Amino acid sequence: MDYVSILGFIAGAMTTGALIPQVIHTWISKSTKDVSLGMYIVFVAGILLWIVYGNLIKSLPIIIVNIVSFCLASTILILKIKYK
Amino acid sequence: MDYVSILGFIAGAMTTGALIPQVIHTWISKSTKDVSLGMYIVFVAGILLWIVYGNLIKSLPIIIVNIVSFCLASTILILKIKYK
């Protein structure tokens, strides 16, 4: 893998990693009152578009990072709907 | 602008737009107790790496979207440090 892709993966690990504490917090507290449902639906849909964009420009970091983000954000979205 | 870049900008508007309610909430409430300082420092540093990555692969949507994200996330970080 070239150094540009490695840089992309590091960037992705840092920005997507920031979602993990939110998932853990939501999972443990079962509280999602500070999380807006509408905002999360737009966010998850936006992540899906990034995956499409990553495929179109053939950027593996964008595809992989956004698949991970999609899993994390979908978990919060499901918890939000379940515990609302 | 080609349709691929337009798709990237729409994806970015949706995922970065999700940060705006958090900025407004933090600005009005002056409360950042639910926001981790360490997490935000990593997040902001990750956004800077995305800007570098966007330049290297010459993707305008990645550059522009992450410059906007950097401004929003930095605002939350400054409020966090100011009101801690």
N, CA and C atoms of all chains as a GROMACS GRO file, in nm:
protein
  504
    1MET      N    1   0.086  -0.121   0.000
    1MET     CA    2   0.000   0.000   0.000
    1MET      C    3   0.089   0.125   0.000
    2ASP      N    4   0.052   0.224  -0.080
    2ASP     CA    5   0.133   0.346  -0.088
    2ASP      C    6   0.111   0.436   0.036
    3TYR      N    7   0.202   0.529   0.056
    3TYR     CA    8   0.198   0.612   0.177
    3TYR      C    9   0.076   0.705   0.179
    4VAL      N   10   0.025   0.740   0.062
    4VAL     CA   11  -0.095   0.826   0.057
    4VAL      C   12  -0.215   0.753   0.117
    5SER      N   13  -0.233   0.624   0.080
    5SER     CA   14  -0.344   0.544   0.136
    5SER      C   15  -0.327   0.524   0.286
    6ILE      N   16  -0.202   0.501   0.330
    6ILE     CA   17  -0.176   0.483   0.473
    6ILE      C   18  -0.218   0.610   0.549
    7LEU      N   19  -0.183   0.727   0.492
    7LEU     CA   20  -0.223   0.856   0.552
    7LEU      C   21  -0.375   0.865   0.561
    8GLY      N   22  -0.445   0.823   0.454
    8GLY     CA   23  -0.592   0.825   0.453
    8GLY      C   24  -0.650   0.736   0.562
    9PHE      N   25  -0.589   0.617   0.580
    9PHE     CA   26  -0.638   0.525   0.683
    9PHE      C   27  -0.614   0.581   0.824
   10ILE      N   28  -0.499   0.648   0.843
   10ILE     CA   29  -0.471   0.709   0.975
   10ILE      C   30  -0.574   0.820   1.002
   11ALA      N   31  -0.597   0.905   0.901
   11ALA     CA   32  -0.697   1.013   0.914
   11ALA      C   33  -0.834   0.954   0.950
   12GLY      N   34  -0.871   0.847   0.880
   12GLY     CA   35  -1.001   0.782   0.903
   12GLY      C   36  -1.012   0.720   1.041
   13ALA      N   37  -0.901   0.656   1.086
   13ALA     CA   38  -0.901   0.594   1.219
   13ALA      C   39  -0.923   0.701   1.326
   14MET      N   40  -0.866   0.821   1.303
   14MET     CA   41  -0.877   0.930   1.402
   14MET      C   42  -1.017   0.991   1.405
   15THR      N   43  -1.077   1.014   1.287
   15THR     CA   44  -1.210   1.078   1.285
   15THR      C   45  -1.321   0.978   1.315
   16THR      N   46  -1.308   0.854   1.264
   16THR     CA   47  -1.411   0.752   1.291
   16THR      C   48  -1.399   0.701   1.433
   17GLY      N   49  -1.276   0.691   1.484
   17GLY     CA   50  -1.252   0.648   1.622
   17GLY      C   51  -1.325   0.736   1.721
   18ALA      N   52  -1.346   0.862   1.683
   18ALA     CA   53  -1.417   0.957   1.771
   18ALA      C   54  -1.563   0.918   1.792
   19LEU      N   55  -1.616   0.832   1.703
   19LEU     CA   56  -1.755   0.785   1.718
   19LEU      C   57  -1.767   0.675   1.824
   20ILE      N   58  -1.658   0.601   1.848
   20ILE     CA   59  -1.663   0.484   1.937
   20ILE      C   60  -1.708   0.518   2.080
   21PRO      N   61  -1.650   0.626   2.144
   21PRO     CA   62  -1.698   0.659   2.279
   21PRO      C   63  -1.848   0.688   2.284
   22GLN      N   64  -1.901   0.748   2.175
   22GLN     CA   65  -2.045   0.778   2.168
   22GLN      C   66  -2.127   0.649   2.165
   23VAL      N   67  -2.080   0.550   2.087
   23VAL     CA   68  -2.149   0.421   2.079
   23VAL      C   69  -2.149   0.354   2.217
   24ILE      N   70  -2.032   0.350   2.283
   24ILE     CA   71  -2.020   0.286   2.416
   24ILE      C   72  -2.109   0.358   2.517
   25HIS      N   73  -2.103   0.492   2.515
   25HIS     CA   74  -2.184   0.574   2.606
   25HIS      C   75  -2.334   0.545   2.588
   26THR      N   76  -2.377   0.539   2.462
   26THR     CA   77  -2.518   0.515   2.431
   26THR      C   78  -2.559   0.374   2.472
   27TRP      N   79  -2.470   0.276   2.444
   27TRP     CA   80  -2.495   0.135   2.474
   27TRP      C   81  -2.513   0.115   2.625
   28ILE      N   82  -2.423   0.176   2.705
   28ILE     CA   83  -2.426   0.158   2.851
   28ILE      C   84  -2.541   0.238   2.915
   29SER      N   85  -2.552   0.365   2.877
   29SER     CA   86  -2.650   0.453   2.943
   29SER      C   87  -2.792   0.431   2.895
   30LYS      N   88  -2.807   0.368   2.776
   30LYS     CA   89  -2.938   0.352   2.711
   30LYS      C   90  -3.007   0.488   2.694
   31SER      N   91  -2.928   0.596   2.706
   31SER     CA   92  -2.984   0.731   2.693
   31SER      C   93  -2.942   0.793   2.561
   32THR      N   94  -3.040   0.834   2.482
   32THR     CA   95  -3.008   0.897   2.353
   32THR      C   96  -3.077   1.031   2.341
   33LYS      N   97  -3.115   1.090   2.457
   33LYS     CA   98  -3.191   1.216   2.450
   33LYS      C   99  -3.110   1.330   2.390
   34ASP      N  100  -2.972   1.324   2.404
   34ASP     CA  101  -2.889   1.431   2.349
   34ASP      C  102  -2.858   1.409   2.201
   35VAL      N  103  -2.913   1.299   2.145
   35VAL     CA  104  -2.885   1.266   2.006
   35VAL      C  105  -3.013   1.287   1.926
   36SER      N  106  -3.004   1.368   1.821
   36SER     CA  107  -3.122   1.397   1.738
   36SER      C  108  -3.142   1.288   1.634
   37LEU      N  109  -3.266   1.234   1.627
   37LEU     CA  110  -3.298   1.127   1.531
   37LEU      C  111  -3.280   1.174   1.386
   38GLY      N  112  -3.335   1.290   1.355
   38GLY     CA  113  -3.326   1.345   1.219
   38GLY      C  114  -3.182   1.364   1.176
   39MET      N  115  -3.099   1.416   1.271
   39MET     CA  116  -2.958   1.438   1.243
   39MET      C  117  -2.886   1.308   1.210
   40TYR      N  118  -2.920   1.202   1.285
   40TYR     CA  119  -2.853   1.074   1.262
   40TYR      C  120  -2.894   1.008   1.132
   41ILE      N  121  -3.022   1.026   1.094
   41ILE     CA  122  -3.066   0.970   0.965
   41ILE      C  123  -2.990   1.035   0.850
   42VAL      N  124  -2.976   1.170   0.856
   42VAL     CA  125  -2.902   1.243   0.753
   42VAL      C  126  -2.754   1.200   0.754
   43PHE      N  127  -2.698   1.185   0.875
   43PHE     CA  128  -2.557   1.146   0.891
   43PHE      C  129  -2.531   1.008   0.829
   44VAL      N  130  -2.617   0.910   0.861
   44VAL     CA  131  -2.600   0.774   0.809
   44VAL      C  132  -2.617   0.772   0.656
   45ALA      N  133  -2.714   0.848   0.605
   45ALA     CA  134  -2.734   0.856   0.459
   45ALA      C  135  -2.611   0.920   0.393
   46GLY      N  136  -2.554   1.022   0.458
   46GLY     CA  137  -2.433   1.088   0.407
   46GLY      C  138  -2.316   0.991   0.401
   47ILE      N  139  -2.302   0.906   0.502
   47ILE     CA  140  -2.194   0.805   0.504
   47ILE      C  141  -2.210   0.709   0.385
   48LEU      N  142  -2.334   0.667   0.356
   48LEU     CA  143  -2.359   0.580   0.240
   48LEU      C  144  -2.313   0.648   0.110
   49LEU      N  145  -2.340   0.779   0.098
   49LEU     CA  146  -2.296   0.852  -0.022
   49LEU      C  147  -2.143   0.859  -0.030
   50TRP      N  148  -2.074   0.872   0.086
   50TRP     CA  149  -1.927   0.870   0.086
   50TRP      C  150  -1.874   0.737   0.033
   51ILE      N  151  -1.943   0.625   0.068
   51ILE     CA  152  -1.899   0.493   0.020
   51ILE      C  153  -1.911   0.487  -0.133
   52VAL      N  154  -2.023   0.541  -0.186
   52VAL     CA  155  -2.043   0.547  -0.332
   52VAL      C  156  -1.932   0.635  -0.396
   53TYR      N  157  -1.908   0.753  -0.333
   53TYR     CA  158  -1.805   0.846  -0.384
   53TYR      C  159  -1.667   0.779  -0.383
   54GLY      N  160  -1.634   0.710  -0.273
   54GLY     CA  161  -1.506   0.640  -0.262
   54GLY      C  162  -1.487   0.537  -0.372
   55ASN      N  163  -1.596   0.466  -0.407
   55ASN     CA  164  -1.591   0.370  -0.518
   55ASN      C  165  -1.566   0.440  -0.651
   56LEU      N  166  -1.633   0.555  -0.671
   56LEU     CA  167  -1.621   0.627  -0.798
   56LEU      C  168  -1.480   0.683  -0.819
   57ILE      N  169  -1.417   0.735  -0.710
   57ILE     CA  170  -1.281   0.790  -0.726
   57ILE      C  171  -1.175   0.684  -0.692
   58LYS      N  172  -1.220   0.559  -0.664
   58LYS     CA  173  -1.130   0.447  -0.635
   58LYS      C  174  -1.035   0.477  -0.518
   59SER      N  175  -1.092   0.527  -0.407
   59SER     CA  176  -1.012   0.553  -0.287
   59SER      C  177  -1.048   0.451  -0.179
   60LEU      N  178  -0.956   0.354  -0.158
   60LEU     CA  179  -0.981   0.249  -0.059
   60LEU      C  180  -1.000   0.304   0.083
   61PRO      N  181  -0.919   0.404   0.128
   61PRO     CA  182  -0.940   0.457   0.263
   61PRO      C  183  -1.081   0.513   0.282
   62ILE      N  184  -1.132   0.585   0.182
   62ILE     CA  185  -1.267   0.644   0.195
   62ILE      C  186  -1.372   0.534   0.204
   63ILE      N  187  -1.358   0.428   0.124
   63ILE     CA  188  -1.454   0.317   0.126
   63ILE      C  189  -1.453   0.246   0.262
   64ILE      N  190  -1.334   0.201   0.304
   64ILE     CA  191  -1.321   0.121   0.428
   64ILE      C  192  -1.363   0.202   0.551
   65VAL      N  193  -1.309   0.326   0.561
   65VAL     CA  194  -1.338   0.412   0.676
   65VAL      C  195  -1.488   0.437   0.688
   66ASN      N  196  -1.554   0.459   0.574
   66ASN     CA  197  -1.697   0.490   0.579
   66ASN      C  198  -1.783   0.366   0.604
   67ILE      N  199  -1.733   0.247   0.567
   67ILE     CA  200  -1.805   0.124   0.604
   67ILE      C  201  -1.803   0.107   0.756
   68VAL      N  202  -1.687   0.134   0.818
   68VAL     CA  203  -1.676   0.125   0.964
   68VAL      C  204  -1.767   0.231   1.029
   69SER      N  205  -1.760   0.356   0.976
   69SER     CA  206  -1.845   0.464   1.029
   69SER      C  207  -1.993   0.428   1.018
   70PHE      N  208  -2.029   0.364   0.904
   70PHE     CA  209  -2.169   0.326   0.883
   70PHE      C  210  -2.215   0.228   0.991
   71CYS      N  211  -2.130   0.130   1.024
   71CYS     CA  212  -2.164   0.031   1.128
   71CYS      C  213  -2.182   0.100   1.263
   72LEU      N  214  -2.091   0.192   1.298
   72LEU     CA  215  -2.098   0.260   1.426
   72LEU      C  216  -2.220   0.353   1.434
   73ALA      N  217  -2.241   0.434   1.331
   73ALA     CA  218  -2.352   0.529   1.332
   73ALA      C  219  -2.487   0.457   1.326
   74SER      N  220  -2.492   0.344   1.254
   74SER     CA  221  -2.617   0.266   1.247
   74SER      C  222  -2.651   0.208   1.384
   75THR      N  223  -2.548   0.167   1.460
   75THR     CA  224  -2.571   0.114   1.595
   75THR      C  225  -2.637   0.221   1.682
   76ILE      N  226  -2.585   0.344   1.677
   76ILE     CA  227  -2.644   0.454   1.755
   76ILE      C  228  -2.788   0.479   1.709
   77LEU      N  229  -2.808   0.477   1.577
   77LEU     CA  230  -2.941   0.501   1.521
   77LEU      C  231  -3.041   0.396   1.569
   78ILE      N  232  -3.000   0.268   1.569
   78ILE     CA  233  -3.088   0.158   1.614
   78ILE      C  234  -3.119   0.174   1.764
   79LEU      N  235  -3.016   0.208   1.845
   79LEU     CA  236  -3.036   0.229   1.989
   79LEU      C  237  -3.132   0.347   2.011
   80LYS      N  238  -3.114   0.451   1.930
   80LYS     CA  239  -3.200   0.570   1.938
   80LYS      C  240  -3.347   0.533   1.914
   81ILE      N  241  -3.372   0.452   1.812
   81ILE     CA  242  -3.509   0.412   1.779
   81ILE      C  243  -3.565   0.318   1.886
   82LYS      N  244  -3.477   0.229   1.937
   82LYS     CA  245  -3.517   0.129   2.037
   82LYS      C  246  -3.551   0.194   2.172
   83TYR      N  247  -3.474   0.295   2.213
   83TYR     CA  248  -3.491   0.352   2.347
   83TYR      C  249  -3.558   0.489   2.348
   84LYS      N  250  -3.619   0.529   2.239
   84LYS     CA  251  -3.679   0.663   2.235
   84LYS      C  252  -3.801   0.672   2.325
   85MET      N  253  -1.820   2.144  -1.299
   85MET     CA  254  -1.783   2.037  -1.204
   85MET      C  255  -1.851   1.906  -1.246
   86ASP      N  256  -1.779   1.795  -1.239
   86ASP     CA  257  -1.834   1.666  -1.279
   86ASP      C  258  -1.930   1.611  -1.173
   87TYR      N  259  -2.011   1.512  -1.212
   87TYR     CA  260  -2.114   1.462  -1.122
   87TYR      C  261  -2.055   1.387  -1.002
   88VAL      N  262  -1.935   1.332  -1.018
   88VAL     CA  263  -1.869   1.261  -0.907
   88VAL      C  264  -1.837   1.360  -0.794
   89SER      N  265  -1.782   1.477  -0.830
   89SER     CA  266  -1.750   1.579  -0.730
   89SER      C  267  -1.877   1.632  -0.664
   90ILE      N  268  -1.983   1.648  -0.741
   90ILE     CA  269  -2.111   1.695  -0.686
   90ILE      C  270  -2.161   1.596  -0.581
   91LEU      N  271  -2.150   1.466  -0.614
   91LEU     CA  272  -2.189   1.360  -0.519
   91LEU      C  273  -2.105   1.370  -0.391
   92GLY      N  274  -1.975   1.394  -0.405
   92GLY     CA  275  -1.886   1.410  -0.290
   92GLY      C  276  -1.927   1.527  -0.203
   93PHE      N  277  -1.963   1.639  -0.267
   93PHE     CA  278  -2.005   1.758  -0.192
   93PHE      C  279  -2.138   1.733  -0.118
   94ILE      N  280  -2.231   1.659  -0.182
   94ILE     CA  281  -2.359   1.626  -0.115
   94ILE      C  282  -2.331   1.536   0.006
   95ALA      N  283  -2.246   1.434  -0.013
   95ALA     CA  284  -2.210   1.344   0.098
   95ALA      C  285  -2.150   1.425   0.213
   96GLY      N  286  -2.059   1.517   0.178
   96GLY     CA  287  -1.993   1.599   0.280
   96GLY      C  288  -2.088   1.692   0.352
   97ALA      N  289  -2.181   1.751   0.277
   97ALA     CA  290  -2.280   1.842   0.337
   97ALA      C  291  -2.365   1.766   0.439
   98MET      N  292  -2.395   1.638   0.410
   98MET     CA  293  -2.479   1.557   0.499
   98MET      C  294  -2.404   1.514   0.626
   99THR      N  295  -2.278   1.472   0.611
   99THR     CA  296  -2.205   1.425   0.730
   99THR      C  297  -2.151   1.542   0.812
  100THR      N  298  -2.104   1.647   0.745
  100THR     CA  299  -2.052   1.764   0.818
  100THR      C  300  -2.166   1.845   0.877
  101GLY      N  301  -2.278   1.851   0.806
  101GLY     CA  302  -2.396   1.922   0.855
  101GLY      C  303  -2.442   1.870   0.990
  102ALA      N  304  -2.415   1.740   1.015
  102ALA     CA  305  -2.453   1.676   1.141
  102ALA      C  306  -2.378   1.736   1.260
  103LEU      N  307  -2.266   1.805   1.232
  103LEU     CA  308  -2.189   1.869   1.340
  103LEU      C  309  -2.253   2.001   1.384
  104ILE      N  310  -2.329   2.066   1.295
  104ILE     CA  311  -2.382   2.200   1.322
  104ILE      C  312  -2.473   2.205   1.445
  105PRO      N  313  -2.570   2.108   1.461
  105PRO     CA  314  -2.654   2.113   1.582
  105PRO      C  315  -2.570   2.104   1.711
  106GLN      N  316  -2.459   2.024   1.706
  106GLN     CA  317  -2.371   2.011   1.823
  106GLN      C  318  -2.305   2.144   1.856
  107VAL      N  319  -2.261   2.218   1.752
  107VAL     CA  320  -2.198   2.349   1.773
  107VAL      C  321  -2.299   2.446   1.834
  108ILE      N  322  -2.422   2.449   1.779
  108ILE     CA  323  -2.526   2.541   1.828
  108ILE      C  324  -2.562   2.505   1.973
  109HIS      N  325  -2.580   2.375   2.000
  109HIS     CA  326  -2.614   2.326   2.134
  109HIS      C  327  -2.506   2.369   2.235
  110THR      N  328  -2.378   2.349   2.196
  110THR     CA  329  -2.267   2.383   2.285
  110THR      C  330  -2.259   2.533   2.306
  111TRP      N  331  -2.279   2.610   2.199
  111TRP     CA  332  -2.272   2.757   2.204
  111TRP      C  333  -2.379   2.812   2.298
  112ILE      N  334  -2.502   2.761   2.286
  112ILE     CA  335  -2.614   2.814   2.366
  112ILE      C  336  -2.606   2.765   2.511
  113SER      N  337  -2.582   2.634   2.529
  113SER     CA  338  -2.586   2.576   2.664
  113SER      C  339  -2.459   2.604   2.744
  114LYS      N  340  -2.351   2.638   2.674
  114LYS     CA  341  -2.219   2.655   2.737
  114LYS      C  342  -2.180   2.528   2.813
  115SER      N  343  -2.249   2.417   2.783
  115SER     CA  344  -2.222   2.290   2.851
  115SER      C  345  -2.148   2.195   2.758
  116THR      N  346  -2.032   2.150   2.800
  116THR     CA  347  -1.955   2.056   2.718
  116THR      C  348  -1.921   1.930   2.798
  117LYS      N  349  -1.997   1.905   2.905
  117LYS     CA  350  -1.962   1.792   2.992
  117LYS      C  351  -1.975   1.656   2.920
  118ASP      N  352  -2.066   1.650   2.818
  118ASP     CA  353  -2.083   1.524   2.745
  118ASP      C  354  -1.981   1.507   2.632
  119VAL      N  355  -1.893   1.607   2.619
  119VAL     CA  356  -1.794   1.603   2.511
  119VAL      C  357  -1.656   1.579   2.573
  120SER      N  358  -1.588   1.475   2.526
  120SER     CA  359  -1.456   1.443   2.578
  120SER      C  360  -1.348   1.528   2.510
  121LEU      N  361  -1.262   1.592   2.591
  121LEU     CA  362  -1.156   1.678   2.536
  121LEU      C  363  -1.057   1.597   2.452
  122GLY      N  364  -1.013   1.483   2.506
  122GLY     CA  365  -0.916   1.399   2.434
  122GLY      C  366  -0.971   1.353   2.300
  123MET      N  367  -1.100   1.314   2.300
  123MET     CA  368  -1.165   1.268   2.177
  123MET      C  369  -1.166   1.380   2.072
  124TYR      N  370  -1.195   1.504   2.116
  124TYR     CA  371  -1.203   1.614   2.019
  124TYR      C  372  -1.068   1.653   1.964
  125ILE      N  373  -0.962   1.642   2.047
  125ILE     CA  374  -0.828   1.674   1.997
  125ILE      C  375  -0.789   1.574   1.887
  126VAL      N  376  -0.818   1.445   1.910
  126VAL     CA  377  -0.789   1.341   1.810
  126VAL      C  378  -0.873   1.366   1.684
  127PHE      N  379  -1.001   1.400   1.704
  127PHE     CA  380  -1.094   1.426   1.592
  127PHE      C  381  -1.043   1.542   1.504
  128VAL      N  382  -1.007   1.654   1.568
  128VAL     CA  383  -0.959   1.772   1.494
  128VAL      C  384  -0.828   1.740   1.421
  129ALA      N  385  -0.738   1.666   1.486
  129ALA     CA  386  -0.612   1.627   1.421
  129ALA      C  387  -0.640   1.536   1.301
  130GLY      N  388  -0.740   1.445   1.316
  130GLY     CA  389  -0.778   1.356   1.205
  130GLY      C  390  -0.833   1.435   1.087
  131ILE      N  391  -0.910   1.539   1.114
  131ILE     CA  392  -0.964   1.624   1.007
  131ILE      C  393  -0.849   1.691   0.930
  132LEU      N  394  -0.747   1.740   1.003
  132LEU     CA  395  -0.631   1.801   0.937
  132LEU      C  396  -0.563   1.700   0.843
  133LEU      N  397  -0.553   1.574   0.886
  133LEU     CA  398  -0.493   1.471   0.800
  133LEU      C  399  -0.578   1.445   0.676
  134TRP      N  400  -0.713   1.450   0.691
  134TRP     CA  401  -0.801   1.435   0.574
  134TRP      C  402  -0.776   1.546   0.472
  135ILE      N  403  -0.750   1.670   0.520
  135ILE     CA  404  -0.722   1.783   0.429
  135ILE      C  405  -0.593   1.754   0.351
  136VAL      N  406  -0.490   1.703   0.422
  136VAL     CA  407  -0.363   1.666   0.355
  136VAL      C  408  -0.389   1.554   0.253
  137TYR      N  409  -0.467   1.451   0.295
  137TYR     CA  410  -0.499   1.338   0.206
  137TYR      C  411  -0.576   1.386   0.082
  138GLY      N  412  -0.672   1.473   0.101
  138GLY     CA  413  -0.751   1.529  -0.009
  138GLY      C  414  -0.664   1.601  -0.110
  139ASN      N  415  -0.562   1.674  -0.059
  139ASN     CA  416  -0.467   1.742  -0.147
  139ASN      C  417  -0.384   1.640  -0.227
  140LEU      N  418  -0.340   1.534  -0.160
  140LEU     CA  419  -0.255   1.433  -0.225
  140LEU      C  420  -0.329   1.358  -0.336
  141ILE      N  421  -0.459   1.326  -0.312
  141ILE     CA  422  -0.533   1.254  -0.417
  141ILE      C  423  -0.612   1.351  -0.506
  142LYS      N  424  -0.593   1.483  -0.481
  142LYS     CA  425  -0.656   1.589  -0.562
  142LYS      C  426  -0.809   1.576  -0.565
  143SER      N  427  -0.870   1.558  -0.445
  143SER     CA  428  -1.015   1.551  -0.434
  143SER      C  429  -1.068   1.678  -0.369
  144LEU      N  430  -1.128   1.766  -0.450
  144LEU     CA  431  -1.179   1.894  -0.399
  144LEU      C  432  -1.286   1.875  -0.292
  145PRO      N  433  -1.384   1.778  -0.310
  145PRO     CA  434  -1.485   1.761  -0.204
  145PRO      C  435  -1.421   1.728  -0.068
  146ILE      N  436  -1.320   1.641  -0.067
  146ILE     CA  437  -1.256   1.603   0.060
  146ILE      C  438  -1.188   1.724   0.124
  147ILE      N  439  -1.120   1.806   0.042
  147ILE     CA  440  -1.050   1.924   0.094
  147ILE      C  441  -1.151   2.022   0.154
  148ILE      N  442  -1.251   2.063   0.074
  148ILE     CA  443  -1.347   2.168   0.116
  148ILE      C  444  -1.430   2.121   0.236
  149VAL      N  445  -1.484   1.998   0.228
  149VAL     CA  446  -1.568   1.945   0.336
  149VAL      C  447  -1.491   1.941   0.468
  150ASN      N  448  -1.363   1.900   0.460
  150ASN     CA  449  -1.286   1.889   0.584
  150ASN      C  450  -1.240   2.024   0.638
  151ILE      N  451  -1.227   2.125   0.550
  151ILE     CA  452  -1.197   2.260   0.599
  151ILE      C  453  -1.318   2.311   0.679
  152VAL      N  454  -1.440   2.287   0.629
  152VAL     CA  455  -1.561   2.327   0.701
  152VAL      C  456  -1.572   2.250   0.834
  153SER      N  457  -1.548   2.117   0.828
  153SER     CA  458  -1.551   2.034   0.950
  153SER      C  459  -1.449   2.084   1.052
  154PHE      N  460  -1.330   2.123   1.003
  154PHE     CA  461  -1.225   2.172   1.092
  154PHE      C  462  -1.272   2.297   1.167
  155CYS      N  463  -1.337   2.390   1.094
  155CYS     CA  464  -1.389   2.513   1.157
  155CYS      C  465  -1.493   2.479   1.265
  156LEU      N  466  -1.586   2.387   1.234
  156LEU     CA  467  -1.692   2.350   1.328
  156LEU      C  468  -1.635   2.278   1.451
  157ALA      N  469  -1.550   2.178   1.426
  157ALA     CA  470  -1.495   2.099   1.537
  157ALA      C  471  -1.402   2.184   1.624
  158SER      N  472  -1.328   2.277   1.562
  158SER     CA  473  -1.240   2.366   1.638
  158SER      C  474  -1.321   2.457   1.729
  159THR      N  475  -1.439   2.502   1.680
  159THR     CA  476  -1.526   2.587   1.762
  159THR      C  477  -1.568   2.512   1.889
  160ILE      N  478  -1.609   2.384   1.873
  160ILE     CA  479  -1.648   2.303   1.990
  160ILE      C  480  -1.528   2.284   2.083
  161LEU      N  481  -1.411   2.260   2.026
  161LEU     CA  482  -1.289   2.239   2.105
  161LEU      C  483  -1.256   2.364   2.187
  162ILE      N  484  -1.266   2.482   2.124
  162ILE     CA  485  -1.237   2.609   2.194
  162ILE      C  486  -1.339   2.632   2.306
  163LEU      N  487  -1.469   2.605   2.278
  163LEU     CA  488  -1.574   2.619   2.381
  163LEU      C  489  -1.548   2.523   2.496
  164LYS      N  490  -1.506   2.401   2.461
  164LYS     CA  491  -1.475   2.297   2.561
  164LYS      C  492  -1.364   2.345   2.656
  165ILE      N  493  -1.258   2.402   2.598
  165ILE     CA  494  -1.144   2.450   2.679
  165ILE      C  495  -1.186   2.573   2.762
  166LYS      N  496  -1.269   2.662   2.701
  166LYS     CA  497  -1.312   2.786   2.767
  166LYS      C  498  -1.405   2.757   2.885
  167TYR      N  499  -1.498   2.661   2.871
  167TYR     CA  500  -1.602   2.638   2.973
  167TYR      C  501  -1.578   2.513   3.057
  168LYS      N  502  -1.457   2.457   3.052
  168LYS     CA  503  -1.434   2.331   3.127
  168LYS      C  504  -1.434   2.357   3.278
   0.00000   0.00000   0.00000
